[in-house]
Amino acid sequence: MRTRIVLIAGVIIALIGGAYAWKEYNRTAKDAGAMQEVLTVSAHELQREFRANEQAANAKYVGTTDQAIKVKGMIRAIEPAEEGRTNVLLDSGEENSAVVCEFSADALPKSWAAGQNVFLKGICTGVNDLIPDVILVRCSAVE
Amino acid sequence: MNLRSKFLLLFLIPLALTAQDRYMTRTGHVEFHSSTPLEDIDAENDKVTSVWDAASGALEFSMLIKAFAFEKALMQEHFNEDYMESTTFPKATFKGKLSGIGADELAKAGTYIVSVVGTITLHGVEKPVKTEGTVTVDAHGAIQATSTFPIRPEDHGIRIPGLVRTKIAEAIEVKVRMDYRKM
């Protein structure tokens, strides 16, 4: 009887462990909209901080694991990206760079247009070289 | 034309010619594929910046490691935290030269085989690379450059634990696609 209970308990634990492992293995990366933002910043300030000290800005806005930040800015352009995604370019205060925010096909509000001031959340991945855009991915509009 | 205007022209003409030959993209696409009998791993980054000077052949790329997107979050986390150490090495870059195409070819539609030679810096380790690619000019003058080449993680000091070694290919296939526009 005791062996039977131990066996059943072992099978249940194995099933729960297996289900957790399967779920964890197939987990997809969350959009920023599903995360609580750690900071709020304007697009101009974000660009300025990356320009002033990239290492410090990486530590603050990129972090060691994915974190959402809330950004306020004016839309300079909306451009199509790969696989139905869209890049929203926020004015960075510099002519040759932008804060580039990538939205999935269904995450971008249809009403957004160039010249509009908006709030959004995104996962900051850092500032690029050559064209010093600050890049945010998995973005979500903030109403 | 007075002397002052002539001097101004002498200064401006070379600048204009240089700008005409330079192309850029902020939405270049780089993807990689690892295939083993145990697991296939794919990731892509379409926020790659690149500048190409068609006159001199000088070619540069820059990409943020954290901008690579995977189908599975767990793979993305292991990629950033355990293998690429993207907090310490946030970018990968290429600096080199593209040859086999000139201003004449860029002026007419066609697909041209080109060679690329340069240095890739990945995970803080520089390695020379030599590969072939294509540059396609369409009827509207749009320019697309593509290339496929292998990278060995060990060549760049990327340590892969023995437990998962059989799940990651020894040579990762890297595909590059750049849609350039004039600067």
Interface residues (C-beta under 8 A of the other chain):
Chain A: E24 Y25 N26 R27 T28 A29 K30 N58 V62 T64 T65 E79 A81 E82 R85 N87 V100 E102 T125 G126 V127 N128 D129 L130 I131 D133 I135 V137
Chain B: M24 R26 T27 H29 E44 D46 K47 T49 S50 V51 E60 F61 S62 M63 L64 K66 A67 A69 F70 E71 K72 A73 L74 Q76 E77 E81 T87 P90 K91 T93
